């Protein structure tokens, strides 16, 4: 079985399990993820503190940042889903601690989280947050496609080129350009799974450039347009499912933030190639998709009424 397929199936299972256990108690998933993140942080503390680009528990700073970004959302979700004051305080404390990790390792996650934090404050209404988060991922994907399509090597003196080179880096955009070119040349089947590193001129000259640094464009280059659209559809389904949650609340909004954090980072790096990252996101989103529970642990009256009418 291909690693990508195995990771996809495992993430689907994590999402379903998270939804099921959340029916029993909302804090179960965030507590579990926060515990795993705490253990990883303690075991790898020395490696994390060094801030090496290829350090951390997963051997890559952006992957470490992507995982702990999900842990931040899990901590906030624990605080929002718990009724006891000590659990709320513990959730906030955990989220604060985990938020420091992406800064220390120098990943792209802090910027993404900051933008999404603003989205939550501005959105306020859970459904608005879900819509804004979905739009942010869509916008990031469109921008990456446009930058890749319009990339020209050589003179990079224009304002846009200088901003891109100082933030995203020219090499990343060059990889996007090559991935788009491969997808255009092989629109139906792509160049084959794992063959981007062989077909890309930039990748052949740099071992760290073996990935397109965009999960969507790499999928398009290796499996064709259909493969890329399938990946886009999976994220779109996640937002659509959050949109139709009965009585959405802050937990629903946090699920959208978790999914958007993963989606935006997937537009500019190969974070999905580290299975623990999509697994964590799938668990958080699955918990956010579960029907809201009342204080007594039952589903909300609206959900119960709808279930009875179906029967």
C-alpha positions as CSV (number, residue, x, y, z in Angstrom):
1,X,0.0,0.0,0.0
2,X,1.3,3.5,-0.9
3,X,2.3,5.6,2.2
4,X,-0.1,8.4,1.0
5,X,-3.0,6.0,0.7
6,X,-2.2,4.5,4.1
7,X,-2.0,8.0,5.7
8,X,-5.4,8.9,4.1
9,X,-7.1,5.8,5.4
10,X,-5.6,6.3,8.9
11,X,-6.8,9.9,8.9
12,X,-10.3,8.9,7.9
13,X,-10.3,6.3,10.7
14,X,-9.1,9.0,13.2
15,X,-11.8,11.4,12.1
16,X,-14.6,8.7,12.5
17,X,-13.3,7.5,15.9
18,X,-13.0,11.1,17.1
19,X,-16.6,11.8,16.2
20,X,-17.7,8.6,18.0
21,X,-15.9,9.2,21.2
22,X,-16.9,12.8,21.3
23,X,-20.5,11.7,21.5
24,X,-19.5,10.2,24.9
25,X,-17.5,13.2,26.2
26,X,-16.3,16.2,24.3
27,X,-12.9,16.6,26.1
28,X,-11.6,13.1,25.2
29,X,-10.0,14.0,21.9
30,X,-8.3,17.3,23.0
31,X,-7.1,15.6,26.2
32,X,-5.6,12.7,24.2
33,X,-3.9,15.0,21.7
34,X,-2.6,17.4,24.3
35,X,-1.2,14.4,26.3
36,X,0.6,13.1,23.2
37,X,2.0,16.5,22.4
38,X,3.2,16.9,26.0
39,X,5.1,13.6,25.9
40,X,6.7,14.4,22.6
41,X,7.7,17.8,23.9
42,X,9.3,16.4,27.0
43,X,11.1,13.6,25.3
44,X,12.4,15.9,22.5
45,X,12.9,19.1,24.6
46,X,16.6,19.4,23.9
47,X,16.2,18.9,20.2
48,X,13.3,21.4,20.1
49,X,15.2,24.1,22.0
50,X,18.1,24.1,19.5
51,X,15.7,25.3,16.8
52,X,17.5,23.4,14.0
53,X,15.6,23.3,10.7
54,X,15.9,19.6,10.5
55,X,15.5,19.0,14.3
56,X,12.5,18.4,16.5
57,X,10.6,15.1,17.0
58,X,9.8,14.7,13.3
59,X,13.2,15.8,11.9
60,X,11.7,18.9,10.1
61,X,10.8,22.2,11.7
62,X,7.7,22.9,9.7
63,X,6.3,19.4,10.4
64,X,6.9,20.0,14.1
65,X,5.3,23.4,13.9
66,X,2.3,21.9,12.0
67,X,1.7,19.2,14.6
68,X,2.0,21.6,17.6
69,X,-0.3,24.0,15.8
70,X,-2.9,21.3,16.0
71,X,-2.0,20.8,19.7
72,X,-2.7,24.5,20.3
73,X,-6.2,24.1,18.9
74,X,-6.6,20.9,21.0
75,X,-5.7,22.9,24.1
76,X,-8.2,25.6,23.3
77,X,-10.8,23.0,22.5
78,X,-10.3,21.4,25.9
79,X,-10.9,24.7,27.5
80,X,-14.0,25.4,25.5
81,X,-15.5,21.9,25.8
82,X,-14.9,21.5,29.6
83,X,-17.4,22.6,32.3
84,X,-14.9,22.5,35.1
85,X,-12.8,25.6,35.7
86,X,-9.6,23.7,36.4
87,X,-9.9,22.0,33.0
88,X,-10.5,25.3,31.3
89,X,-7.4,26.8,32.9
90,X,-5.4,23.6,32.0
91,X,-6.5,23.9,28.4
92,X,-5.4,27.5,28.0
93,X,-2.1,26.7,29.7
94,X,-1.5,23.8,27.4
95,X,-2.3,25.9,24.3
96,X,0.1,28.6,25.4
97,X,2.9,26.1,26.0
98,X,2.3,24.4,22.6
99,X,2.1,27.8,20.8
100,X,5.7,28.5,21.9
101,X,7.1,25.4,20.1
102,X,6.5,26.6,16.5
103,X,8.2,29.9,17.4
104,X,11.2,28.1,18.9
105,X,11.7,25.7,16.0
106,X,11.3,28.6,13.5
107,X,8.4,27.1,11.5
108,X,5.7,28.8,9.4
109,X,2.9,27.8,11.8
110,X,3.0,30.9,14.1
111,X,2.1,33.2,11.2
112,X,-0.7,30.9,10.1
113,X,-2.1,30.7,13.7
114,X,-1.9,34.4,14.1
115,X,-4.0,35.0,11.0
116,X,-6.5,32.4,12.0
117,X,-6.7,33.8,15.5
118,X,-7.7,37.2,14.0
119,X,-10.3,35.3,11.8
120,X,-11.9,33.8,14.9
121,X,-12.1,37.2,16.7
122,X,-13.5,38.9,13.6
123,X,-15.9,36.1,12.7
124,X,-17.3,35.5,16.2
125,X,-20.2,33.5,14.8
126,X,-19.1,29.9,14.4
127,X,-20.5,29.5,10.9
128,X,-18.8,32.7,9.8
129,X,-15.5,31.4,11.1
130,X,-16.0,28.2,9.2
131,X,-16.7,30.2,6.0
132,X,-13.7,32.5,6.5
133,X,-11.3,29.6,7.2
134,X,-12.5,27.8,4.1
135,X,-12.0,31.0,2.1
136,X,-8.5,31.5,3.5
137,X,-7.4,28.0,2.4
138,X,-8.9,28.6,-1.0
139,X,-7.2,31.9,-1.3
140,X,-3.8,30.5,-0.3
141,X,-4.2,27.8,-2.9
142,X,-5.1,30.3,-5.6
143,X,-2.1,32.5,-4.7
144,X,0.3,29.6,-4.8
145,X,-1.1,28.6,-8.2
146,X,-0.7,32.1,-9.6
147,X,2.8,32.6,-8.2
148,X,3.9,29.2,-9.6
149,X,2.3,29.9,-13.0
150,X,3.9,33.4,-13.3
151,X,7.4,32.5,-11.9
152,X,10.3,33.7,-14.0
153,X,13.9,33.1,-13.0
154,X,16.6,35.6,-13.3
155,X,15.6,39.2,-12.5
156,X,13.7,39.3,-9.2
157,X,13.9,43.0,-8.6
158,X,10.1,43.8,-8.7
159,X,8.4,44.5,-5.4
160,X,6.3,41.4,-5.5
161,X,9.3,39.2,-6.4
162,X,11.3,40.7,-3.5
163,X,8.4,40.2,-1.0
164,X,7.9,36.6,-2.2
165,X,11.7,35.8,-2.0
166,X,11.9,37.2,1.5
167,X,9.0,35.2,2.8
168,X,8.1,32.2,0.8
169,X,11.5,32.0,-0.9
170,X,12.3,31.9,-4.6
171,X,13.2,28.2,-4.6
172,X,9.7,27.2,-3.3
173,X,8.0,29.2,-6.1
174,X,10.4,27.6,-8.6
175,X,9.3,24.2,-7.4
176,X,5.6,25.2,-7.8
177,X,6.3,26.3,-11.3
178,X,7.9,23.0,-12.2
179,X,5.1,21.0,-10.5
180,X,2.5,23.0,-12.6
181,X,4.5,22.3,-15.7
182,X,4.6,18.6,-15.0
183,X,0.8,18.6,-14.3
184,X,0.2,20.4,-17.6
185,X,2.4,17.9,-19.5
186,X,0.8,14.9,-17.8
187,X,-2.8,16.0,-16.9
188,X,-4.4,12.6,-16.6
189,X,-2.0,10.3,-14.8
190,X,0.8,12.7,-13.7
191,X,4.4,11.5,-13.7
192,X,3.8,8.8,-11.1
193,X,3.8,8.6,-7.3
194,X,7.2,9.7,-5.8
195,X,8.6,10.7,-9.2
196,X,8.5,14.5,-8.7
197,X,12.0,14.4,-7.2
198,X,13.2,12.7,-10.4
199,X,11.4,14.9,-12.9
200,X,12.0,18.3,-11.3
201,X,15.2,20.0,-12.3
202,X,15.4,21.9,-9.1
203,X,14.8,18.7,-7.0
204,X,17.6,16.9,-8.8
205,X,20.0,19.6,-7.8
206,X,19.0,19.9,-4.1
207,X,18.2,17.0,-1.8
208,X,15.8,19.2,0.3
209,X,13.8,20.0,-2.8
210,X,12.6,16.5,-3.4
211,X,9.1,17.7,-2.7
212,X,7.2,20.5,-4.4
213,X,6.6,22.3,-1.0
214,X,2.9,22.3,-1.9
215,X,0.9,19.2,-1.3
216,X,-1.7,20.2,-3.8
217,X,0.8,20.9,-6.6
218,X,2.8,17.8,-5.8
219,X,-0.3,15.7,-5.9
220,X,-1.2,17.3,-9.3
221,X,2.3,16.6,-10.7
222,X,2.4,13.0,-9.6
223,X,-1.2,11.9,-10.0
224,X,-2.6,14.4,-12.5
225,X,-5.3,17.0,-12.2
226,X,-7.8,14.5,-10.8
227,X,-5.4,13.7,-7.9
228,X,-5.1,17.4,-7.0
229,X,-8.8,18.0,-7.2
230,X,-9.4,15.0,-4.9
231,X,-7.2,16.4,-2.3
232,X,-8.9,19.8,-2.6
233,X,-12.3,18.1,-2.3
234,X,-11.3,16.3,0.9
235,X,-10.6,19.7,2.6
236,X,-13.7,21.2,1.1
237,X,-15.8,18.3,2.5
238,X,-14.2,19.0,5.9
239,X,-15.4,22.6,5.9
240,X,-18.8,21.7,4.4
241,X,-19.3,19.1,7.2
242,X,-18.4,21.7,9.9
243,X,-20.8,24.2,8.2
244,X,-23.8,21.8,8.7
245,X,-23.1,20.9,12.3
246,X,-26.2,21.2,14.5
247,X,-26.0,24.1,17.0
248,X,-22.4,25.1,16.1
249,X,-20.3,26.7,18.9
250,X,-16.7,27.6,19.6
251,X,-15.6,24.0,19.3
252,X,-17.0,23.9,15.8
253,X,-15.1,27.1,15.0
254,X,-11.9,25.7,16.4
255,X,-12.3,22.6,14.2
256,X,-12.4,25.0,11.2
257,X,-9.2,26.7,12.5
258,X,-7.5,23.4,12.8
259,X,-8.4,22.4,9.2
260,X,-7.4,25.8,7.9
261,X,-4.1,25.6,9.7
262,X,-3.4,22.3,8.0
263,X,-4.7,23.5,4.6
264,X,-2.7,26.7,4.5
265,X,0.5,25.0,5.5
266,X,-0.2,22.3,2.9
267,X,-0.2,25.0,0.3
268,X,3.4,26.1,1.0
269,X,5.0,22.9,2.4
270,X,5.0,19.1,2.4
271,X,3.5,18.7,5.9
272,X,1.1,16.0,4.9
273,X,4.0,13.7,4.2
274,X,4.4,13.4,8.0
275,X,1.4,11.2,8.9
276,X,1.2,12.4,12.5
277,X,0.2,15.9,11.2
278,X,-2.9,14.9,9.2
279,X,-3.8,12.3,11.9
280,X,-3.9,15.0,14.5
281,X,-5.9,17.4,12.3
282,X,-8.4,14.7,11.5
283,X,-8.9,13.9,15.1
284,X,-9.5,17.6,16.0
285,X,-11.9,18.1,13.0
286,X,-13.7,14.9,13.8
287,X,-14.3,16.0,17.4
288,X,-15.6,19.4,16.1
289,X,-18.0,17.7,13.7
290,X,-19.8,15.8,16.5
291,X,-23.2,17.1,17.7
292,X,-23.0,19.5,20.6
293,X,-23.7,17.9,24.0
294,X,-25.6,19.4,26.9
295,X,-24.4,19.5,30.5
296,X,-25.9,16.1,31.1
297,X,-23.9,14.5,28.2
298,X,-26.9,14.3,25.9
299,X,-27.1,15.7,22.4
300,X,-28.6,19.1,22.0
301,X,-32.5,19.2,22.0
302,X,-32.4,20.3,18.3
303,X,-30.4,17.2,17.3
304,X,-32.6,14.9,19.4
305,X,-35.8,16.3,17.9
306,X,-34.4,15.8,14.4
307,X,-33.4,12.2,15.2
308,X,-36.9,11.4,16.5
309,X,-38.6,12.9,13.5
310,X,-36.5,10.7,11.2
311,X,-37.7,7.7,13.2
